[in-house]
Amino acid sequence: MPPRWLKFLPPTLQRQLASPMAQKLVGNTGWLFADKLLKAVGELTVGIWLARYLGPDQFGTLSFAIAFVALFTPLYKLGLHKPVVRDIVQSPEQKEVILGSAFGLRLISGIASLAAAILIIKSIQPNNLTLQTLVIVIASGSIFQASDVITFWFESQIAVKPDVLARGSAYVISSLTRISFILSNATVIFFGVTHILESVVAAIFSGFAYYKTQNKLRSWRFEYKKACTLFLESWPLILSGLALVIYMRIDQVMLGQLVGSDAVGIYSIAIKLSEGWYFIPVAISISAFPAIVASKENDEGIYYHRLNRLFRITTLISYAAIVILLLFSETLVKALLGEEYLTAVLIMKVNAFSGIFISAGVIRSLWMASENLLHLYFFSTALGAVVNVTLNYFMIIKFNILGASMATLLSYSLANYFSGFLFRPTRKVALIMTNSFFLKK
């Protein structure tokens, strides 16, 4: 029986979505979009309330801890996502071994990442006990995030609804807990606890969702040989993830080390406010790209025409966001955060322009994956990471908090756009991106 939402679409789309698989893919994408929307709204509401409650200094300490722990994300995630999903699809009869081996790897890497985070934070911030405690608490969540392998299984079945509901519920519970802590005048440590709370609840709920699909966690088996195979395959993805997280997060860590926690607080809330719309072009790109790739089989000209159209759509959205942020940043900051965060206004205006390159970069990365150019994606990301660290060091020293925003904008433009001209296979899309920036076909 066709889903109810299908009858509200134009007849052309109804014909294109007539097959059960097409409807399944659209439904899957819809649930992923809903998940991103929920978290974006949560960050823009509870996050702003939390920033106002804690003030720049304490909010900066919390933001520094979150950004610092995020640097270890590739090390405990191990880049297992794509290999595990691929192996389950190709060998469904081996799912217990695949999931068990991946779970074991994630558990070991989570413990190792926690130990590394503790050792490093104690060496670079030996006198800041509050920050050390926050890092230990937040990093402990990486152990419970080993349950993410359940998400891999749901994705392999193109049936993410139960997992999205489970993890969305965990996010809602952690957000409500943050609100209760704000209302009860809790200290900053309690807000670190909400991060591990979300990981624990998500693990429990997703495990129950897996059980409800007639699967049993106790059937999982860890096999050393399979674990070694997965680990060896994941190395390129670990390196790519490490490069990506460095150029996405290192600005807040370096700002905290070179300036102070109050600067991190102002900078991080400015980033939240100016990036709150990013999920829109990301969701559009992920949803539209499979159909664009499918058109290549019939006509490469149509393929690149549709690719250009997608770039232009996301560019238009980016331009609209830039105009809004340039005109209303000060009004937003005063109304939502108060006078103590006014420095965030200029950061928001500079960071507004990063959205162009982030939006285009999402499409470019999808295109590079479809064209088997992920090795060039790694080089682009690694180049952006090196430039970001270098620019942040010199520009933070010279321009303080504004320098971090300028360095981030320049590194985003280099990694997601200008690097495309360095490699022959990516120059065509770099030119298409150039046309889209001028809204040209």
C-alpha positions in Angstrom: 0.0 0.0 0.0 1.5 3.4 -1.0 2.3 5.8 1.8 -0.3 8.6 2.4 2.2 11.4 1.6 2.6 10.2 -2.0 -0.9 11.4 -3.0 0.1 15.0 -2.1 2.9 15.1 -4.7 2.6 16.1 -8.4 1.8 13.3 -10.8 5.3 13.3 -12.3 6.9 12.7 -8.9 4.2 10.1 -8.0 5.3 8.1 -11.1 9.0 8.4 -10.2 8.3 7.2 -6.7 6.0 4.4 -7.7 8.4 1.6 -6.7 8.6 0.5 -3.0 12.4 1.0 -3.0 12.0 4.6 -4.1 9.4 5.2 -1.4 11.7 3.6 1.2 14.6 5.8 0.2 12.5 9.0 0.5 11.1 7.9 3.8 14.6 7.1 5.1 15.8 10.6 4.0 12.8 12.2 5.6 13.6 10.7 9.0 17.3 11.7 8.7 16.1 15.2 7.9 13.8 15.2 10.9 16.7 14.2 13.1 18.9 17.0 11.9 16.1 19.5 12.2 15.4 18.4 15.8 19.0 18.8 16.8 19.4 22.1 15.0 16.4 23.6 16.8 17.7 22.2 20.1 21.1 23.9 19.6 19.4 27.2 18.7 17.1 27.2 21.7 18.5 25.3 24.6 22.1 26.2 23.5 21.3 29.9 23.5 19.6 29.6 26.9 22.6 27.7 28.3 25.0 30.3 26.9 23.0 33.2 28.6 22.8 31.3 31.9 26.5 30.3 32.1 28.0 33.5 30.7 30.9 33.7 28.3 33.6 32.4 30.8 31.8 29.2 31.9 30.1 28.6 28.6 33.5 28.9 27.0 35.0 26.3 29.4 32.2 23.9 28.5 32.6 24.7 24.7 36.4 24.2 25.0 35.8 20.7 26.6 33.3 19.7 23.9 35.6 20.9 21.1 38.6 19.2 22.7 36.9 15.8 23.0 35.6 16.2 19.4 39.2 16.1 18.2 39.3 12.4 19.3 36.1 11.5 17.4 37.9 9.9 14.4 40.0 7.8 16.8 37.1 6.2 18.6 34.7 6.0 15.6 37.5 4.4 13.6 35.8 5.1 10.3 33.8 1.9 10.5 30.5 3.3 9.2 30.9 2.6 5.5 32.8 -0.7 5.7 30.3 -2.1 8.2 27.2 -1.0 6.2 28.7 -2.4 3.0 29.6 -5.8 4.6 26.2 -6.2 6.1 24.5 -5.5 2.7 26.9 -7.9 0.9 26.9 -10.6 3.5 23.7 -10.4 5.6 24.2 -13.9 7.0 27.4 -12.6 8.7 25.8 -9.7 10.4 26.3 -11.0 14.0 30.1 -11.4 13.4 30.3 -8.0 11.6 28.4 -6.1 14.3 30.1 -7.9 17.1 33.6 -7.3 15.7 32.8 -3.6 15.0 31.3 -3.2 18.5 34.4 -4.7 20.1 36.7 -2.4 18.1 34.6 0.7 19.0 34.6 -0.3 22.7 38.4 -0.7 22.8 39.0 2.6 20.8 36.5 4.4 23.1 38.5 3.4 26.2 41.8 4.3 24.5 40.5 7.7 23.4 39.2 8.5 26.9 42.7 7.7 28.3 44.4 9.8 25.7 42.0 12.8 26.3 42.7 12.6 30.1 46.5 12.5 29.6 46.6 15.4 27.1 44.2 17.7 28.9 46.1 17.3 32.2 49.3 18.2 30.4 48.0 21.3 28.5 45.7 22.6 31.3 47.3 21.3 34.5 45.7 23.9 36.8 42.2 23.9 35.4 40.4 21.2 37.5 36.9 22.3 36.1 38.0 21.8 32.5 39.8 18.5 33.3 36.6 17.2 35.0 34.4 18.3 32.0 36.7 16.6 29.5 36.7 13.3 31.6 32.9 13.3 31.9 32.2 14.2 28.2 34.9 11.9 26.8 33.5 9.0 28.8 30.5 9.1 26.5 32.8 7.6 23.7 32.6 4.2 25.4 28.8 4.1 25.2 28.9 5.4 21.6 30.1 1.9 20.7 26.3 1.3 20.3 26.5 3.3 17.1 27.0 0.0 15.3 23.3 -0.6 15.8 22.7 2.6 13.6 24.9 1.0 10.9 22.6 -2.0 10.9 19.5 0.1 10.5 21.1 2.1 7.7 22.1 -1.2 5.9 18.3 -2.1 5.9 17.3 1.4 4.7 15.1 1.6 7.8 16.4 4.3 10.0 13.1 5.3 11.6 13.4 3.2 14.8 17.0 4.3 15.4 16.2 8.0 14.7 13.4 7.8 17.2 15.6 6.2 19.8 18.5 8.6 19.4 16.1 11.6 19.0 14.4 10.6 22.3 17.8 10.5 24.0 18.6 14.0 22.7 15.2 15.3 23.9 15.8 13.8 27.4 19.3 15.3 27.6 18.0 18.7 26.5 15.2 18.6 29.1 17.8 17.7 31.7 19.9 20.7 30.7 16.8 22.9 31.1 16.1 21.5 34.5 19.8 22.2 35.5 19.4 25.8 34.3 16.2 26.2 36.3 17.9 24.8 39.4 21.0 27.0 39.1 23.4 24.0 38.6 27.1 24.4 38.1 28.8 23.9 34.7 29.9 20.3 35.6 26.3 19.2 35.5 26.0 20.3 31.9 28.9 18.1 31.0 27.1 15.2 32.6 24.2 15.6 30.1 26.5 14.6 27.3 27.3 11.2 28.8 23.6 10.9 29.8 22.6 11.3 26.1 25.1 8.6 25.1 23.9 6.2 27.7 20.2 6.7 27.0 20.8 6.5 23.2 22.6 3.2 23.7 19.7 1.7 25.7 17.0 3.0 23.4 18.7 1.9 20.2 19.5 -1.5 21.7 15.8 -1.9 22.5 14.9 -0.8 18.9 17.2 -3.4 17.6 15.6 -6.1 19.9 12.2 -5.1 18.6 13.2 -6.0 15.1 13.6 -9.7 16.2 17.4 -9.4 16.6 19.4 -10.2 19.7 22.5 -8.4 20.9 23.7 -11.6 22.6 24.0 -13.2 19.2 26.9 -10.8 18.3 30.3 -12.5 18.0 33.7 -10.8 18.1 36.1 -12.4 15.6 39.7 -11.3 15.7 40.2 -11.8 11.9 37.2 -9.8 11.0 38.1 -7.0 13.4 41.6 -6.8 11.9 40.1 -6.6 8.4 37.7 -3.8 9.4 40.5 -1.9 11.2 42.8 -2.1 8.2 40.1 -1.0 5.8 39.2 2.0 8.0 42.6 3.7 8.1 42.0 6.0 5.1 38.6 7.0 6.7 40.3 7.6 10.1 42.8 9.9 8.6 40.2 11.8 6.6 38.0 12.1 9.7 41.0 13.4 11.7 41.8 16.0 9.1 38.1 17.0 8.9 37.7 17.4 12.7 40.9 19.3 13.0 39.9 22.0 10.5 36.3 22.0 11.9 37.1 22.2 15.6 40.7 23.3 16.2 39.8 27.0 16.2 37.9 26.8 19.5 40.7 24.7 21.1 43.4 27.1 20.0 41.4 30.1 21.0 41.0 28.7 24.5 44.8 28.0 24.7 45.9 31.4 23.3 43.2 33.8 24.6 41.0 32.3 27.3 37.6 30.6 28.0 35.5 33.8 27.7 36.7 34.2 24.1 35.7 30.6 23.4 32.3 31.2 24.9 31.6 34.2 22.7 33.1 32.5 19.6 31.2 29.2 20.0 27.8 30.9 20.5 28.5 33.1 17.5 29.2 29.9 15.5 26.0 28.3 16.7 23.9 31.2 15.7 25.5 31.7 12.3 25.5 28.0 11.4 22.0 27.1 12.6 20.7 26.9 9.0 23.4 24.6 7.7 21.2 21.5 8.0 18.9 22.8 5.2 21.4 22.7 2.3 22.9 19.5 3.7 19.5 17.8 3.8 18.7 19.0 0.3 22.0 17.9 -1.1 21.8 14.4 0.4 18.2 13.9 -0.7 18.7 15.1 -4.3 22.1 13.6 -5.0 21.1 10.0 -5.7 18.7 11.1 -8.5 21.5 13.3 -9.9 23.9 10.4 -10.0 21.3 8.1 -11.6 20.9 10.6 -14.5 24.6 10.1 -15.5 23.7 6.7 -16.9 21.5 8.3 -19.5 23.2 11.6 -20.3 26.3 13.1 -18.8 25.2 16.6 -19.9 22.0 16.3 -17.9 24.1 15.0 -15.0 26.3 18.1 -14.8 23.3 20.4 -15.6 21.5 19.0 -12.5 24.7 19.2 -10.5 25.0 22.9 -11.4 21.3 23.5 -10.5 21.9 21.9 -7.0 24.9 24.1 -6.5 22.9 27.2 -7.4 20.0 26.2 -5.1 22.3 25.9 -2.1 24.2 29.1 -3.1 20.9 31.0 -3.1 20.1 29.7 0.4 23.6 30.7 1.5 23.1 34.2 0.1 19.8 34.6 1.9 21.4 33.5 5.2 24.3 36.0 4.6 21.8 38.9 4.1 19.8 38.0 7.2 23.0 37.7 9.4 24.5 40.9 8.1 21.3 42.8 8.8 20.0 41.2 12.0 23.1 39.8 13.9 23.2 42.6 16.4 19.4 42.5 17.1 19.6 38.7 17.6 22.5 38.8 20.0 21.0 41.6 22.1 17.6 39.9 22.2 18.8 36.4 22.9 22.1 36.7 24.8 22.4 40.2 26.2 25.1 42.9 26.1 27.9 40.6 27.4 27.9 38.7 24.1 27.9 41.7 21.8 31.4 40.8 20.5 29.8 37.8 18.8 28.1 40.1 16.3 31.2 40.7 14.2 32.1 37.0 14.4 28.6 36.1 13.1 29.0 38.5 10.1 32.4 37.0 9.1 31.3 33.4 9.6 28.1 34.0 7.6 30.3 33.8 4.4 31.6 30.4 5.4 28.2 29.0 4.7 28.7 29.3 0.9 31.7 27.0 1.0 30.2 24.6 3.6 27.1 24.2 1.4 29.0 23.8 -1.8 31.5 21.5 0.0 28.8 19.0 0.9 27.8 18.6 -2.7 31.4 18.4 -3.8 32.2 15.7 -1.3 29.1 13.6 -2.5 30.3 14.1 -6.1 33.9 13.0 -5.2 32.5 9.9 -3.5 30.4 9.0 -6.5 33.4 9.5 -8.8 35.8 7.5 -6.6 37.9 10.5 -5.8 37.9 10.2 -2.0 41.7 10.2 -2.0 41.6 13.7 -3.4 38.9 14.6 -0.8 41.4 13.5 1.9 44.1 15.7 0.4 41.8 18.7 0.3 40.6 18.2 3.9 44.2 17.7 5.1 45.3 20.8 3.3 42.4 22.7 5.0 43.4 21.3 8.4 47.1 22.4 8.0 46.1 25.9 6.8 43.5 26.3 9.5 46.0 25.4 12.3 48.6 27.7 10.8 46.3 30.7 10.2 44.6 30.3 13.6 47.9 30.5 15.4 49.1 33.7 13.7 45.7 35.4 13.3 44.5 34.8 16.9 47.7 36.3 18.2 47.2 39.4 15.9 43.4 39.8 15.8 42.2 37.9 18.9 38.8 36.3 18.6 38.2 37.8 15.1 41.3 36.1 13.9 39.8 32.7 14.6 36.7 33.5 12.5 38.8 34.8 9.6 41.1 31.8 9.7 38.2 29.5 9.6 36.6 31.2 6.6 39.9 31.1 4.6 40.5 27.4 5.4 36.9 26.5 4.5 37.2 28.3 1.1 40.5 26.6 0.4 39.4 23.0 1.4 36.0 23.1 -0.2 36.6 25.3 -3.3 40.1 26.5 -4.2 41.7 23.1 -3.8 39.5 21.9 -6.6 41.7 23.7 -9.1 44.8 21.9 -7.8 43.7 18.5 -9.2 42.8 17.8 -12.8 39.9 15.5 -12.0 38.2 18.1 -9.8 38.6 21.2 -12.0 35.4 20.7 -13.9 33.3 20.7 -10.7 35.4 23.7 -9.4 34.3 25.6 -12.5 30.7 24.6 -12.0 31.0 25.8 -8.4 32.4 29.1 -9.7 29.4 29.5 -12.1 27.0 28.7 -9.3 28.5 31.4 -7.1 27.5 33.9 -9.8 24.2 32.0 -10.2 25.1 31.1 -13.8 24.0 28.0 -15.6 
